[in-house]
Amino acid sequence: MAERQLTTLLTQLKSARDFTTSQTLLSKAKLLLLQLNALAPTPTTPASHLALARDVYEQGALASIRAKNPDSFTRYVAQLAPLYALPASVLPPTPSERPKVTGLSLLLLLTQGNYGEFHSELEALSTAGIDIEGDRYLGYPIRLERWLMEGSYDRVWNAMKKGEVPCEEFGMFSDILTYQIRSEIASSSERAYPSLPLSSTKSLLFLESEGAVIEFARSRGWIVKDGHIYFPSANAVQEAGEEAEQEKETSQMIIENTLGYARQLETIV
């Protein structure tokens, strides 16, 4: 009886997009798991009950992301970890939302700047024999992380804007990544140049208007004068020596690459 009810609830959960509805369904599902002694699975829990627990927690994780609740998502991921660690002979891996949930977990770690745990998770997935590069959900955060480390912000931007986001839930992180990219480009600009034209800065930061550039500039403490942006920290960087000069050259390369992409994008548009 409880298994049939859970199966029905899971069907409803998979189609629910309202967080309040999802929460109500999840609460009912957890009570049913409790009746089946599967809320906290043990070695004696039947495989069918393990699969139901996994499905409930996966839907809870996805609902949490859609609600932009990273703490709730992280709790569901923690509940899924021991289930994902079970061998296929105990809990068959399909059908499962594991790649999607794990990809979202990687993307969350990326937006939090938690690169150590990001790579630890990748190592664990590789050890488990999962094709992380070839999977559409796992490959996406891996590519983003690689491009961020290379300073290829244009490629990250392109991936977020060209329909390459694997599914709706992954798009929830686009605003966070956009902010991070702008902050990185802004820091590189400060190190690389004493000033930039306002129009170039607009393209560089992927902003839609010069008014938005001016607002962003003020938030960074930049000076806007005569159609140019002046970076107050430029003199300090110039006086910092050879190491700072090398950093400046790297920053210039990043900026020039990003500007080149922005100009191409404007030409296409």
C-alpha positions as CSV (number, residue, x, y, z in Angstrom):
1,M,0.0,0.0,0.0
2,A,2.7,2.5,1.1
3,E,4.8,1.6,-2.0
4,R,1.9,2.3,-4.4
5,Q,1.2,5.6,-2.7
6,L,4.9,6.6,-2.9
7,T,5.0,5.7,-6.6
8,T,2.0,8.0,-7.2
9,L,3.5,10.8,-5.1
10,L,6.8,10.5,-7.1
11,T,4.9,10.9,-10.4
12,Q,3.3,14.1,-9.0
13,L,6.7,15.4,-7.7
14,K,8.3,15.0,-11.1
15,S,5.7,17.3,-12.7
16,A,5.4,19.8,-9.8
17,R,7.1,23.1,-10.3
18,D,5.7,25.1,-7.4
19,F,7.9,24.8,-4.3
20,T,5.0,24.8,-1.9
21,T,3.4,21.9,-3.7
22,S,6.7,20.1,-3.9
23,Q,7.2,20.5,-0.1
24,T,3.8,19.2,0.7
25,L,4.4,16.1,-1.5
26,L,7.9,15.6,-0.1
27,S,6.5,15.7,3.5
28,K,4.0,13.0,2.6
29,A,6.6,10.9,0.8
30,K,8.9,11.0,3.8
31,L,6.1,9.8,6.1
32,L,5.5,6.9,3.7
33,L,9.3,6.1,3.7
34,L,9.1,6.1,7.5
35,Q,6.3,3.5,7.4
36,L,8.5,1.4,5.2
37,N,11.5,1.8,7.5
38,A,13.4,3.4,4.6
39,L,13.7,7.0,5.7
40,A,17.2,6.1,6.9
41,P,18.0,3.0,4.9
42,T,19.9,0.1,6.6
43,P,21.7,-3.0,5.2
44,T,18.4,-4.9,5.5
45,T,16.3,-2.4,3.6
46,P,14.8,-4.1,0.5
47,A,16.1,-2.8,-2.9
48,S,12.7,-1.6,-3.9
49,H,12.5,0.6,-0.8
50,L,16.1,1.9,-1.4
51,A,15.1,2.9,-4.9
52,L,12.0,4.8,-3.6
53,A,14.1,6.6,-0.9
54,R,16.7,7.6,-3.6
55,D,13.9,8.8,-5.9
56,V,12.3,10.9,-3.1
57,Y,15.6,12.5,-2.1
58,E,16.5,13.2,-5.7
59,Q,13.2,15.0,-6.3
60,G,13.7,16.9,-3.0
61,A,17.2,18.0,-4.3
62,L,15.8,19.2,-7.6
63,A,12.9,21.0,-5.9
64,S,15.4,22.8,-3.6
65,I,17.4,24.0,-6.6
66,R,14.3,25.4,-8.3
67,A,13.4,27.2,-5.1
68,K,17.0,28.6,-4.9
69,N,17.6,26.9,-1.5
70,P,21.2,25.7,-1.5
71,D,21.1,24.6,2.1
72,S,18.1,22.3,1.5
73,F,19.7,21.0,-1.7
74,T,22.9,20.2,0.2
75,R,21.0,18.2,2.9
76,Y,19.3,16.1,0.2
77,V,22.7,15.5,-1.4
78,A,24.0,14.3,1.9
79,Q,21.1,11.9,2.3
80,L,21.7,10.6,-1.2
81,A,25.5,10.0,-0.7
82,P,25.1,6.6,1.1
83,L,22.6,5.4,-1.5
84,Y,24.8,6.4,-4.4
85,A,27.7,4.5,-2.7
86,L,25.8,1.2,-2.8
87,P,26.9,-1.3,-5.4
88,A,24.7,-1.9,-8.5
89,S,23.9,-5.4,-7.2
90,V,22.2,-3.9,-4.2
91,L,20.6,-0.8,-5.8
92,P,20.5,-0.7,-9.6
93,P,21.6,2.7,-10.9
94,T,18.8,3.2,-13.4
95,P,16.4,4.9,-13.7
96,S,18.0,7.7,-11.6
97,E,18.6,11.4,-11.5
98,R,22.1,10.9,-10.1
99,P,24.0,12.6,-13.0
100,K,21.7,15.6,-12.9
101,V,21.8,15.9,-9.1
102,T,25.6,15.4,-9.0
103,G,26.2,17.9,-11.8
104,L,24.1,20.4,-9.9
105,S,26.2,19.7,-6.8
106,L,29.4,20.3,-8.7
107,L,28.0,23.5,-10.1
108,L,27.0,24.7,-6.6
109,L,30.6,24.0,-5.3
110,L,31.9,25.9,-8.3
111,T,29.7,29.0,-7.6
112,Q,30.8,28.8,-3.9
113,G,34.5,28.7,-5.0
114,N,35.0,25.4,-3.2
115,Y,37.4,24.0,-5.8
116,G,39.0,21.5,-3.4
117,E,35.7,19.6,-2.8
118,F,34.8,20.1,-6.5
119,H,37.9,18.1,-7.5
120,S,37.5,15.5,-4.7
121,E,34.0,14.8,-6.0
122,L,35.3,14.5,-9.6
123,E,38.0,12.0,-8.4
124,A,35.3,9.9,-6.6
125,L,33.2,9.9,-9.8
126,S,36.2,8.8,-11.9
127,T,37.0,6.0,-9.5
128,A,33.4,4.8,-9.8
129,G,33.9,4.4,-13.5
130,I,31.5,7.1,-14.5
131,D,32.0,8.9,-17.9
132,I,32.1,12.4,-16.4
133,E,33.2,14.2,-19.6
134,G,30.7,12.5,-21.8
135,D,27.7,13.0,-19.6
136,R,25.6,16.2,-20.5
137,Y,25.0,17.0,-16.8
138,L,28.4,16.2,-15.4
139,G,30.4,17.6,-18.4
140,Y,28.8,21.1,-18.1
141,P,30.3,22.1,-14.7
142,I,33.6,20.5,-15.6
143,R,33.9,22.6,-18.8
144,L,32.9,25.8,-16.9
145,E,35.5,25.1,-14.2
146,R,38.2,24.6,-16.8
147,W,37.3,27.8,-18.7
148,L,37.2,29.8,-15.4
149,M,40.6,28.5,-14.5
150,E,41.9,29.5,-17.9
151,G,40.4,32.9,-17.7
152,S,38.2,32.0,-20.8
153,Y,35.3,34.0,-19.5
154,D,33.9,34.5,-23.0
155,R,33.4,30.7,-23.3
156,V,31.6,30.5,-20.0
157,W,29.4,33.4,-21.0
158,N,28.7,31.8,-24.4
159,A,27.8,28.5,-22.7
160,M,25.3,30.2,-20.5
161,K,23.7,32.3,-23.3
162,K,23.7,29.9,-26.2
163,G,21.3,27.2,-25.0
164,E,24.1,24.9,-23.8
165,V,22.6,24.8,-20.2
166,P,21.6,21.1,-19.8
167,C,18.2,21.8,-18.2
168,E,16.2,24.3,-16.3
169,E,17.8,23.6,-12.9
170,F,21.3,24.4,-14.2
171,G,20.1,27.8,-15.4
172,M,19.5,28.8,-11.8
173,F,23.2,29.3,-11.4
174,S,23.7,31.6,-14.4
175,D,23.2,34.9,-12.4
176,I,25.8,33.8,-9.8
177,L,28.3,32.9,-12.5
178,T,27.7,36.1,-14.4
179,Y,28.4,38.1,-11.2
180,Q,31.6,36.1,-10.6
181,I,32.8,36.6,-14.2
182,R,32.2,40.3,-14.1
183,S,34.1,40.5,-10.8
184,E,37.0,38.6,-12.2
185,I,37.1,40.7,-15.4
186,A,36.8,43.9,-13.3
187,S,39.8,42.8,-11.2
188,S,41.8,41.9,-14.3
189,S,41.0,45.3,-15.8
190,E,42.2,47.1,-12.7
191,R,45.5,45.2,-12.9
192,A,46.0,45.5,-16.7
193,Y,45.1,49.1,-17.5
194,P,44.9,52.6,-16.0
195,S,41.7,53.2,-17.9
196,L,39.3,51.9,-20.6
197,P,36.7,53.6,-22.8
198,L,33.2,53.4,-21.4
199,S,32.0,51.6,-24.6
200,S,34.7,49.0,-24.3
201,T,33.9,48.4,-20.7
202,K,30.3,47.8,-21.6
203,S,31.2,45.1,-24.0
204,L,33.9,43.7,-21.7
205,L,31.5,43.2,-18.8
206,F,28.6,42.0,-20.9
207,L,26.4,44.8,-19.7
208,E,23.4,46.1,-21.7
209,S,23.8,49.8,-21.3
210,E,26.4,52.5,-20.4
211,G,24.1,53.4,-17.5
212,A,24.6,49.8,-16.1
213,V,28.4,50.3,-16.6
214,I,28.4,53.5,-14.6
215,E,26.4,51.9,-11.8
216,F,28.8,48.9,-11.8
217,A,31.8,51.3,-11.9
218,R,30.6,53.2,-8.8
219,S,30.1,49.9,-6.9
220,R,33.8,49.2,-7.6
221,G,35.0,52.7,-6.7
222,W,36.0,53.5,-10.3
223,I,36.1,57.0,-11.7
224,V,33.9,57.8,-14.7
225,K,35.0,60.9,-16.6
226,D,34.9,62.1,-20.2
227,G,33.7,58.8,-21.6
228,H,36.3,56.7,-19.9
229,I,36.6,54.5,-16.8
230,Y,39.7,55.1,-14.6
231,F,40.9,52.5,-12.2
232,P,42.2,54.0,-8.9
233,S,44.4,50.9,-8.2
234,A,46.4,51.2,-11.4
235,N,49.3,53.2,-10.0
236,A,49.7,50.8,-7.1
237,V,49.9,47.8,-9.5
238,Q,52.5,49.6,-11.6
239,E,54.7,50.2,-8.6
240,A,54.6,46.6,-7.3
241,G,57.5,45.2,-9.3
242,E,58.3,42.4,-11.7
243,E,55.8,39.9,-10.3
244,A,53.0,42.4,-10.7
245,E,54.1,43.2,-14.2
246,Q,53.7,39.5,-15.2
247,E,50.3,39.4,-13.6
248,K,49.5,42.6,-15.5
249,E,50.4,40.9,-18.8
250,T,48.2,37.9,-18.0
251,S,45.4,40.2,-17.2
252,Q,45.8,42.1,-20.4
253,M,45.6,38.8,-22.4
254,I,42.4,37.8,-20.6
255,I,40.9,41.3,-21.3
256,E,41.9,41.3,-24.9
257,N,40.5,37.9,-25.5
258,T,37.2,38.8,-23.8
259,L,37.0,42.1,-25.7
260,G,37.6,40.3,-29.0
261,Y,34.7,37.9,-28.2
262,A,32.4,40.8,-27.2
263,R,33.1,42.6,-30.5
264,Q,32.4,39.5,-32.5
265,L,29.1,39.0,-30.5
266,E,28.1,42.6,-31.3
267,T,28.8,42.1,-35.0
268,I,26.7,39.0,-35.1
269,V,23.8,40.7,-33.2
